[in-house]
């Protein structure tokens, strides 16, 4: 089908697409709400099956279940990747229900990333109705704990991705609808200082103040930030002590580290593990490491972006690209050496914010772009 005819098809279906988007938003699926995530997974299983795909729920005992679907094809498949979970707790819809105003659709999780899930369903429907021939297999995978690190979903993600020629991640785009061709890696650490407790008034000199020791490490850690190198360190949470009149024997800190390359992630890991106590009476313990590798702009990523830009031009769209400091499941697949293009979701704004929305007019464009890009990828 001609690209503009495909776009016209999705435009004619946009009222139904918005209605389906509402159903997705109305199933609340916070990362820690297994019941809600599972409900969404089973809902999507039926929706994909209704569109001619094979679909199954992947049971996960500790987190929400995952959803996997497959459109069968002879050639090596492309993976369309997303996540079911949102940051919004159950009950958020009571105060911020789905609504449409001034060409925008609002609701918790709509931008990140219920609208990306919608695009996958629309593409599958276009395959079924013959409006778009992918020319290859298309696999769909939606993890259930992306917002909290993808610990449960990672084995399924790696198993699915290694069978595929490329990965298209349906996370929200950058402002202006730009694709994401670079993501910083994310490392997280917990630093603990063990001091010596004593009475703050009677026996002050016998104590080793864990909070004082930790404060020195906070300064040491923050000083590791190097903007020119693309390395940032943020001590985001600190706690310690037990009572006002006791020299504190314990202090803990949680540290967020962002790096532009795996080489820098390893370098920073060595630096953080090399911290030494200032007060020899204290003990220092460091736990953690790389949570998500960086999505580096490799030749494979750049080539995939150029295909997407060409497909967008066929639809009268201009598709830009850019970097972001946040991580996604696409970071894992890129680190596996699989060409990965991120940020292919619906344009909007407000990820993790109360004003989260998507542009309704962008839904048909993004659905058509996704179909054309799947077709254009050589496998």
HELIX and SHEET records of a PDB file:
HELIX    1   1 UNK A    3  UNK A   12  1                                  10    
HELIX    2   2 UNK A   14  UNK A   25  1                                  12    
HELIX    3   3 UNK A   34  UNK A   50  1                                  17    
HELIX    4   4 UNK A   92  UNK A   95  1                                   4    
HELIX    5   5 UNK A  110  UNK A  114  3                                   5    
HELIX    6   6 UNK A  115  UNK A  129  1                                  15    
HELIX    7   7 UNK A  146  UNK A  148  5                                   3    
HELIX    8   8 UNK A  154  UNK A  161  1                                   8    
HELIX    9   9 UNK A  204  UNK A  206  5                                   3    
HELIX   10  10 UNK A  210  UNK A  222  1                                  13    
HELIX   11  11 UNK A  227  UNK A  229  5                                   3    
HELIX   12  12 UNK A  262  UNK A  273  1                                  12    
HELIX   13  13 UNK A  299  UNK A  314  1                                  16    
HELIX   14  14 UNK A  329  UNK A  335  1                                   7    
HELIX   15  15 UNK A  362  UNK A  376  1                                  15    
SHEET    1   A 6 UNK A  54  UNK A  58  0                                        
SHEET    2   A 6 UNK A  66  UNK A  71 -1                                        
SHEET    3   A 6 UNK A 138  UNK A 143 -1                                        
SHEET    4   A 6 UNK A  78  UNK A  83  1                                        
SHEET    5   A 6 UNK A 166  UNK A 169  1                                        
SHEET    6   A 6 UNK A 340  UNK A 341  1                                        
SHEET    1   B 4 UNK A  99  UNK A 101  0                                        
SHEET    2   B 4 UNK A 104  UNK A 106 -1                                        
SHEET    3   B 4 UNK A 357  UNK A 359 -1                                        
SHEET    4   B 4 UNK A 348  UNK A 349 -1                                        
SHEET    1   C 2 UNK A 179  UNK A 183  0                                        
SHEET    2   C 2 UNK A 321  UNK A 324  1                                        
SHEET    1   D 4 UNK A 232  UNK A 240  0                                        
SHEET    2   D 4 UNK A 250  UNK A 259 -1                                        
SHEET    3   D 4 UNK A 185  UNK A 194 -1                                        
SHEET    4   D 4 UNK A 283  UNK A 292 -1                                        
SHEET    1   E 2 UNK A 198  UNK A 199  0                                        
SHEET    2   E 2 UNK A 246  UNK A 247 -1                                        
END                                                                             
